Amino acid sequence: MQFPERSGRSLESFPKAPDFAELEKHWGAEWLKKGTYTYPSQGDAPIFSIDTPPPTVSGSLHVGHIFSYTQTDILARFARMKGMRVHYPQGWDDNGLPTERRVQNYFHIRCEPGTPYEPGLNLPPISEVMTDKELAEKKVPQRALSRRNFVEHCLRLTTQDEKQFKDLFTRVGLSADWELEYVTIGKHAQRIAQWSFLDLMQKGHAYQVEAPTLWDCDFRTAVAQAELEDRDMPGAFHEFDFEVEGGGSFTIATTRPELLAACVGVACHPDDERYKHLIGKTAVTPLFSAPVRIFGSTHVVPDKGTGILMVCTFGDQTDVQWWREEKLPLRQIVGRDGRLMSIQFGTKEFPSKNPEAANEVYALIEKKNVKQAQKIIVERLALKSAPRPIQHPVKFYEKGDRPVEILTTRQWFVRLLDKKEKLLQFGEKIQWHPEFMKARFRNWTENLGLDWCVSRQRFFGVPIPVWYPIDAAGNQRFEAPIFPTKEQLPVDPSEDAPLGYQESQRGQPGGFVGELDVFDTWFTSSLTPQLVTGWEWNQKRHQEMFPMTLRPQSHEIIRTWAFYTIAKAMLHEEKIPWNHIAVSGWVLDPDRKKMSKSKGNVVTPIQFIEEHGADAVRYWAGSARYGVDTAFDPAVMKVGRRLAMKLFNASKFVLSRGCPAGVPTCALDLALLAKLRVLVKRVRELSDQYETAQALSETEKFFWSQFTDTYLELVKMRAWGEQGTALDHASAGQTLHFALSILVRMFAPFLPYTTETVWDWMKRDSEPSVHLAAFPSQGEFQTFMGVDAGRPELLDVAIVALTTINQQKTESKTSVARPVSRIVIAIHPETLNDLLLVWAEVASATKVRSVEWDKNPSMEPGTLKVTAVEYDAAPIA
């Protein structure tokens, strides 16, 4: 193989400097128009399918998004150039609490399901009506909307946000197939999610129960265990006495005295000598005089607090466990809004030995929030000592502002606790990149303590497809749910009637009522592999593509998105959802904290794209290894811009010199190609192992140290035809064009705009896009130069000589362009033999006219030293 003879464009015909903004605009439009990244559905080539994360549509994208999505795109581009059929969809996760909160703030509205629907309602953003200051000063309440009006405004804003997201992703050069774009609130997504629920019901994996539930009082919805996070919070131990029926007392220490009215038992360790004589007796609570049973449990830690504690419904998950195991009564006092509910002591549910006094105290805390109630109770209690301050981890919903409560509510669950071992086995079947991230999945699965609560008491989400019959007395029969058929999906039970019923029967005795809850957003997001492969509705494509090749995601959602997706695929089809999972790190701010919208420390990427260019921003993202947190550093983007500029300029030099017919014959040319061949093999292996950051690093190092700053300087005169024979000139031209073709293709996944521009100069007629060109292979070298034709060490010794002589000039405080009339070089005899094979190029590049060799066997092979030098006295032209 050889490059066809080309005269080359004149240097003046190339642009002096790249206009990166213009290149991004031009190539973005070209790729879209030509369908460069369209998934080729037909063909025998292997499929590389990507379960691309659909970002939450709740505002704007930040550099953390660009960081991780660019890393995914790099893998997609590698796969495409390796001849795979790349299935690269992009979706938008446009339902859930973050979206609702953004919509509420944007329009200053709230959803009140009982509010009448207003057809055609189209509210302006609150910012167009009044300023933030006016809003605060006037204390304007949010406008109440019907559920349907609220959802309409959610759809309106998410559509607007999704366009901005798509524009930014396109600008940064993501090679997604936009014909595969999807949303998680769309009809297709609803159909898939609702069928998933029905399939889980049929298989016995889903159930509904009224039971203790993790609850966020601000969002007023149930949340899942996986959505909790521990936050270090100040608290205090409060010590006070419980009386014992028949005489005696003991002291408990608690951080939640406000739950005293919900106390249903007292627990101590069965071997604790201080308290084991109390087991089986009845204690009486202070203030409320409620009788509660004392029992023993090995879950009590004797040296924590006083070693004996009150059990309330519910203070934490251990209370739930004791409530179930000991069959304790239920006394719930915290309501869904986080305020204490109205209760009555002296009843069966809330017994008291002094109900009048108990009700008098409780009246003081009724309808108060938890903090207010705690303050009042502490003031009324006879504390043994001043509260003892502590710092302790408190569980919060990850998007919430108040600690979660555990309340008894009716919810839908998916059984997972009985499948932990199987889930672990399925996690082992997947290749994790990096491997150590698998431990996070394993640790989460092993410590799972609750089944998955999949219902949410929210509005903008996929409706749970269930109705409940109403009996003649007007009672909802939760034990006899009505499900739609597969053909009916998707349905909205709040608007659609079940088969066999008329809409007029809604809410009537003998009629029905629709489920108002929606699915947890992870219930829908965990189905992205099924969603994009056509599960159940396009089985041919699904079978061809499932399991998918790759799931890219960040590490903090291993316990949610990765875990639930693995669980869903296992429960539905006994399969893993993908063969590989690549886990990216976080982007950290200057204080080494994760960038996130909730922390308010995010940086929007567009300013850096405009300042440095998309390729430079991609370089920063591509330089980071998977699983490693990376500091946001514009200085790295500057390095990326410098690389793009150098590739641009080096390409102009090579292509402007023409390419005469011939083959590489010169020793230095063959040495470069031999080294390049090794690099190609290495980069292919690294990319196959998802070590793309290392692939970029090694390619970049070769580009600077072996090609542009050295080899190009060494062959410059021969490439111009001013040194050597016509065959030597052709050897240099062919080598430069071939090497440039290889390097441009290796940089293409990282710098798509710059490389496409260069490729357009090189191959416009034969191969219109570098991103559809074949990634460099060993076979190309065999065809071009023969096997093992070059000696890599010859390039090494030439570079050493070039560097040493130029360094001598620098130390002599003279220009590297100054001619040398005479030079003496000390060198090992074997190294000299190699250097003589490439000396003509070294002498030409360093302008050495005469050399004397000082053969020194004691020198380290591969090194040399300038012992004397004389410069031409003539002025430098």
Secondary structure, 3 states (H helix, E strand, C coil): CCCCCECCCCHHHCCCCCCHHHHHHHHHHHHHHHCCCCCCCCCCCCEEEECCCCCECCCCCCHHHHHHHHHHHHHHHHHHHCCCEEECCCEEECCCHHHHHHHHHHHCEEECCCCCCCCCCCCCCHHHCCCHHHHHHHCCCCEEECHHHHHHHHHHHHHHHHHHHHHHHHHCCCCCCHHHCEECCCHHHHHHHHHHHHHHHHCCCEEEEEEEEEEECCCCEECCHHHEEEEEEEEEEEEEEEEECCCCEEEEEECCHHHHHHEEEEEECCCCCCCHHHCCCEEECCCCCCEEEEEECCCCCCCCCCCEEEEECCCCHHHHHHHHHCCCCCCCCECCCCEECCCCCCCCCCCCCCHHHHHHHHHHHCCCEHHHHHHHHHHHCCCCCCCEEEEEEEEEECCCCCECEEEEEEEEEECCHHHHHHHHHHHHCCEEECHHHHHHHHHHHHCCCCCEECEECCCCCCECCCEEEECCCCCECCCCCECCCHHHCCCCCCCCCCCCCCHHHECCCCCEEECCCEECHHHHHCCHHHHHHCCCCCHHHHHHHCCEEEEEEEHHHHHHHHHHHHHHHHHHHCCCCEEEEEEECCEECCCCCECCCCCCCCCCCHHHHHHHCHHHHHHHHHCCCCCCCEECCHHHHHHHHHHHHHHHHHHHHHHHCCECCCCCCCHHHHHHHHHHHHHHHHHHHHHHCCCHHHHHHHHHHHHHHHHHHHHHHHHHHHHCCCCCCHHHHHHHHHHHHHHHHHHHHHHCCCCHHHHHHHHHHHHCCCCCCHHHCCCCCHHHHHHHHCCCCCCHHHHHHHHHHHHHHHHHHHHCCCCCCCCEEEEEEEECHHHHHHHHHHHHHHHHHHCECCEEEEECCCCCCCCEEEEEEEECCCCCC
